């Protein structure tokens, strides 16, 4: 009887651990976006990858410098992006029909720092129909 109870406890513990791991997962997911361009008559559906999932966060009721020590705010963000080219049909001759859309290559839970997101220095590298953004 004790062995049976121990086995049930171990199974429930493993199931709980698997469920918690699935809840706090930041990963790549397929996503369809619709792309349109001004002065073009059509739009295009494009399959791309995005970062999606939950990251561990913690808020505090304490104020001041002491309270900020316990604050954890993380977001599921792309570490690496690739910009792929798509051609929009129905554009006039004087309008470029080429647009770039983002595709995430790798995701991670990172601290949410608004300053670093707004002031990122990026370098673009073009290779054919790919444009890689290095932040």
N, C-alpha and C positions, 0 to 999 in steps of 0.2 A: 504494500500500500504506500509506503514512504517513497519507494522508487517510482511508482506511478505518479505521485504528486510532484516529485522532483522533475520528472520528465515533462509533465504538463507545464510546470513553472518555467523550465528552460525553453520550451516551444513558444510560450506566450512572450517571454523576454525577447527571443529572437524576432518574432513577428513585430513586436513593438519597435525594436531597433530598426528593422527594415522600413517600417512606416515612417518613423521620424526622419530617417535618411532620405526618403522620397519627398517628404515635405520641404526640407531645407536644401533642395537641390537647385543649383544654378547651372543651366545647360543650354546648348544650342537647340533651337526648334525651327522647323520649317514654317514659313509664313508666306502668304500671297499678298502682294501689294499691287495696287493699281497705279500706273504712272501715266500722267497726262502732261501736255505741254501747251502753253499759251499759243494761240493761232494755229494749232494742229487740230484736225477734225476727229481724231480717234484717240483712244487710250489703250494701254496694253497691260495685261495681267502678267506679273513676273513672280516667280517663286524665288525666295531668298531665305536666308537664315537670320534669326534674331536670338538675343539672349533672353531667357525667361526662367523664372523660378524664384524661390524664396531664399533670402540670406538671413542669418541670425542678426537680430537687432536687440538693443536693450535701451530703455529710457530710464530716467531717474527723476525722483521728486526733489532731490537736493539741488540747491542753488549755488551759484558761484563756481570757483575753481575746483572745489572738492566734488561737486556734482558732475562736472564734465569728465572727471576721471572714470566714472562709471557708465558714461554714455557711449554706446556703440551703434552707429548707423551705417549699414552696408547696403549696397545695391548690386543687383546682378547686371553687370556691364560688360561690353565687349573689350577684350584686351587687344585684339587685332581685327581690323576691318579691311575688306577688299571692296573696291568700287568696280562694278561690272557695267559694261556699256549695253544699252538697248536702243534700238531704232524705232521711233514712233512713226507710224504711217500717217499719211494725210497732211503732211506739213507743206507749206508753200516753199517755193524755191529759195527765197531769201531767209528762211528760218532753218537752222540746223536741226535735223531730226534725231540727233544722238543725245542721249541723256545717260547719266551714271546713277546707279542705285547701290546702296550699301548691302554688304553681306558679311555677317560676323563670322570669324574663323575660330575664335576661342573666347570663352566666357569665364568670368571669375567674380566672386563676391569681393567688392572693394569698398573702402570707406567713402562715404558720400561727402566730397569736399567740393562745394560749388565753385570756389576760386580756381581749382585745378581744371575743372571741366570747361569753364568759360575762357580760360587763358592758356589753353594747351597750344603748344607750338607744334605744328604738324609739317611733315615732309611728304610730298606726293611723288610717287614713282610710277610712270606709265610704262606698260608693257602690252602692246597690242590693244585688245579690248578690255584689259584689266588696269585698274589704277589702285595702287596700294597706298593706304594712309597710315603712316607711322606716327604715333602720338608719343 
